[in-house]
Amino acid sequence: MLSFWEKTSFTDYDYLIIGGGIVGLSTAAALAERQPDKRILVIERGILPLGASTKNAGFACFGSLTELLADLRVMSEEQLLALVELRWKGLLRLRQRLGDQRIGYEPVGGYELIDEQSVHNLEQLPSVNFKLFKLFKQTVFTLENDKIREFGFNAQYCKSLLFNNLEGVLHTGRMMKSLWQYVSERGVHIVTGCQVRELHEQAGKIRVACQSIAQTMVFDAEKVAVCTNAFTRELFPTLDIQPGRGQVLITEPIPHLRVRGAFHMQEGYYYFRHVGNCLLFGGGRNADFEGESTTRFETTPLIMDLLEEKLRHIILPNTNFRVAMRWAGIMAFGSDKQPIVCPHPTLPQVFLGVRMGGMGVAIGSMIGEQLADMMQHAS
Ligand SMILES: Cc1cc2nc3c(=O)[nH]c(=O)nc-3n(C[C@H](O)[C@H](O)[C@H](O)COP(=O)(O)OP(=O)(O)OC[C@H]3O[C@@H](n4cnc5c(N)ncnc54)[C@H](O)[C@@H]3O)c2cc1C
């Protein structure tokens, strides 16, 4: 039961955004920047965002050589370049909006370890650099084999090392916290611990039914953005979205850690970076695609053992380390790598911004801009 005060002050909005991850908050930020007088609500089911945005590795990257080549097998060159451009512009937008210091951005560069099985990809290095030159006006990937020894990698495994000076790392927690603060300062109302159960059109508005532990509640909005990524099928079961879990570990501080940068291996299925003097390592989804197509926030011995084994033999050979923490986040994939950004087919006041894949930190800010554009200009 609502009071008169609650009903008149809290239930009616111009824009309502479902999901408080990077896409939802970036959409709120873009709308609040363009239309500061509009009433904007973000509804998040977790106490903290509960998906991928506060669980990821914090790579500010747009694709390693072997990942881009794998993508070229399933999409056209034009589509791939458009996706790379979206990632790059998204990273620039994120950094410009929040500031490098606030998000802990470090321009340390990205690397890719090339093993025996991947060496043949190097033949295509000149042609990939040529394609990317159109976008970046510089050579993106260079060989830095001298650094294999400098970083202390196992040279039996790592036959070559590629470097990309346009990439970096950021502090995921500080980035999300400052994005949250940014939208709050602009008058966006954020409700957490509240799950959207259902939405439908009613009297020209969208009625959004939600539930928290303590109460059920209904909000009305002129326009709604659905930014629920891997969990979208709970609201719209027919969408082409599959969850993909990502498991991560971080070591305790390692004295004199030599690894500095954002590193990829095996088409981006493995990734590691420094966080201060700790090493964060994640991936391995390709070792158990079926088991990892889940929304369960759990780590598994299979993936964790694999990560530890690679850490011991490839990344930190001859170094003692202890794992300090392990966690999992949930991404969203589909039959292709393109995000879904469009009006809902039967609810024209509802807009979808979902299926961010494995580089949502990169594209999230631009997807927010695209959603804000659609919401602002739809009649
Ligand atoms: C381990 C891991 C490492 C990664 N590393 C990187 C990286 O280094 N660089 C990179 O660019 N990307 C990375 N990613 C991918 C990136 O984190 C995601 O693509 C991005 O965070 C997706 O953002 P989102 O806002 O679309 O989704 P999410 O962050 O999942 O946000 C969706 C939100 O919607 C909420 N929600 C869902 N259903 C409802 C509902 N019914 N009612 C209310 N709220 C709801 C959820 O609780 C969630 O908070 C990684 C992902 C993982 C898991």
The ligand as an SDF file (V2000), in Angstrom:
LIG
                    3D

 53 58  0  0  0  0  0  0  0  0999 V2000
   34.9450  -12.0980  -15.6660 C   0  0  0  0  0  0  0  0  0  0  0  0
   34.6380  -11.0490  -16.6830 C   0  0  0  0  0  0  0  0  0  0  0  0
   35.6830  -10.3110  -17.2230 C   0  0  0  0  0  0  0  0  0  0  0  0
   35.4090   -9.3160  -18.1610 C   0  0  0  0  0  0  0  0  0  0  0  0
   36.4310   -8.5040  -18.5630 N   0  0  0  0  0  0  0  0  0  0  0  0
   36.1590   -7.4670  -19.3900 C   0  0  0  0  0  0  0  0  0  0  0  0
   37.1760   -6.5450  -19.7130 C   0  0  0  0  0  0  0  0  0  0  0  0
   38.2900   -6.6520  -19.2190 O   0  0  0  0  0  0  0  0  0  0  0  0
   36.8890   -5.5440  -20.5860 N   0  0  0  0  0  0  0  0  0  0  0  0
   35.6520   -5.4180  -21.1440 C   0  0  0  0  0  0  0  0  0  0  0  0
   35.4380   -4.5180  -21.9630 O   0  0  0  0  0  0  0  0  0  0  0  0
   34.6320   -6.2380  -20.7730 N   0  0  0  0  0  0  0  0  0  0  0  0
   34.8650   -7.2510  -19.9150 C   0  0  0  0  0  0  0  0  0  0  0  0
   33.8600   -8.0950  -19.5390 N   0  0  0  0  0  0  0  0  0  0  0  0
   32.5230   -7.8790  -20.1150 C   0  0  0  0  0  0  0  0  0  0  0  0
   31.8050   -6.7120  -19.4610 C   0  0  0  0  0  0  0  0  0  0  0  0
   31.9810   -6.7510  -18.0640 O   0  0  0  0  0  0  0  0  0  0  0  0
   30.3210   -6.7930  -19.8120 C   0  0  0  0  0  0  0  0  0  0  0  0
   30.1580   -6.8890  -21.2130 O   0  0  0  0  0  0  0  0  0  0  0  0
   29.5730   -5.5530  -19.3170 C   0  0  0  0  0  0  0  0  0  0  0  0
   29.8050   -5.3500  -17.9470 O   0  0  0  0  0  0  0  0  0  0  0  0
   28.0850   -5.7030  -19.5870 C   0  0  0  0  0  0  0  0  0  0  0  0
   27.4340   -4.5940  -19.0200 O   0  0  0  0  0  0  0  0  0  0  0  0
   25.8570   -4.5390  -18.9130 P   0  0  0  0  0  0  0  0  0  0  0  0
   25.5180   -3.3030  -18.2000 O   0  0  0  0  0  0  0  0  0  0  0  0
   25.2720   -4.7920  -20.2520 O   0  0  0  0  0  0  0  0  0  0  0  0
   25.4850   -5.8480  -18.0930 O   0  0  0  0  0  0  0  0  0  0  0  0
   25.5810   -6.1700  -16.5500 P   0  0  0  0  0  0  0  0  0  0  0  0
   26.7950   -5.6050  -15.9470 O   0  0  0  0  0  0  0  0  0  0  0  0
   25.3890   -7.6390  -16.4100 O   0  0  0  0  0  0  0  0  0  0  0  0
   24.3670   -5.3880  -15.9470 O   0  0  0  0  0  0  0  0  0  0  0  0
   23.0450   -5.8390  -16.0800 C   0  0  0  0  0  0  0  0  0  0  0  0
   22.3590   -5.4880  -14.7880 C   0  0  0  0  0  0  0  0  0  0  0  0
   20.9640   -5.7330  -14.9040 O   0  0  0  0  0  0  0  0  0  0  0  0
   20.5030   -6.1840  -13.6500 C   0  0  0  0  0  0  0  0  0  0  0  0
   19.2500   -6.8840  -13.8650 N   0  0  0  0  0  0  0  0  0  0  0  0
   19.0630   -8.0160  -14.5930 C   0  0  0  0  0  0  0  0  0  0  0  0
   17.7700   -8.3550  -14.6210 N   0  0  0  0  0  0  0  0  0  0  0  0
   17.1100   -7.4200  -13.8890 C   0  0  0  0  0  0  0  0  0  0  0  0
   15.7490   -7.2300  -13.5490 C   0  0  0  0  0  0  0  0  0  0  0  0
   14.7960   -8.0580  -13.9870 N   0  0  0  0  0  0  0  0  0  0  0  0
   15.4100   -6.1770  -12.7610 N   0  0  0  0  0  0  0  0  0  0  0  0
   16.3730   -5.3240  -12.3320 C   0  0  0  0  0  0  0  0  0  0  0  0
   17.6780   -5.4560  -12.6320 N   0  0  0  0  0  0  0  0  0  0  0  0
   18.0460   -6.4840  -13.4040 C   0  0  0  0  0  0  0  0  0  0  0  0
   21.6230   -7.0800  -13.1520 C   0  0  0  0  0  0  0  0  0  0  0  0
   21.5570   -7.2730  -11.7550 O   0  0  0  0  0  0  0  0  0  0  0  0
   22.8610   -6.3390  -13.6250 C   0  0  0  0  0  0  0  0  0  0  0  0
   23.3940   -5.4920  -12.6490 O   0  0  0  0  0  0  0  0  0  0  0  0
   34.0880   -9.0900  -18.6100 C   0  0  0  0  0  0  0  0  0  0  0  0
   33.0460   -9.8420  -18.0570 C   0  0  0  0  0  0  0  0  0  0  0  0
   33.3050  -10.8110  -17.1040 C   0  0  0  0  0  0  0  0  0  0  0  0
   32.1820  -11.5920  -16.5040 C   0  0  0  0  0  0  0  0  0  0  0  0
  1  2  1  0
  2  3  1  0
  2 52  2  0
  3  4  2  0
  4  5  1  0
  4 50  1  0
  5  6  2  0
  6  7  1  0
  6 13  1  0
  7  8  2  0
  7  9  1  0
  9 10  1  0
 10 11  2  0
 10 12  1  0
 12 13  2  0
 13 14  1  0
 14 15  1  0
 14 50  1  0
 15 16  1  0
 16 17  1  0
 16 18  1  0
 18 19  1  0
 18 20  1  0
 20 21  1  0
 20 22  1  0
 22 23  1  0
 23 24  1  0
 24 25  2  0
 24 26  1  0
 24 27  1  0
 27 28  1  0
 28 29  2  0
 28 30  1  0
 28 31  1  0
 31 32  1  0
 32 33  1  0
 33 34  1  0
 33 48  1  0
 34 35  1  0
 35 36  1  0
 35 46  1  0
 36 37  1  0
 36 45  1  0
 37 38  2  0
 38 39  1  0
 39 40  1  0
 39 45  2  0
 40 41  1  0
 40 42  2  0
 42 43  1  0
 43 44  2  0
 44 45  1  0
 46 47  1  0
 46 48  1  0
 48 49  1  0
 50 51  2  0
 51 52  1  0
 52 53  1  0
M  END
$$$$
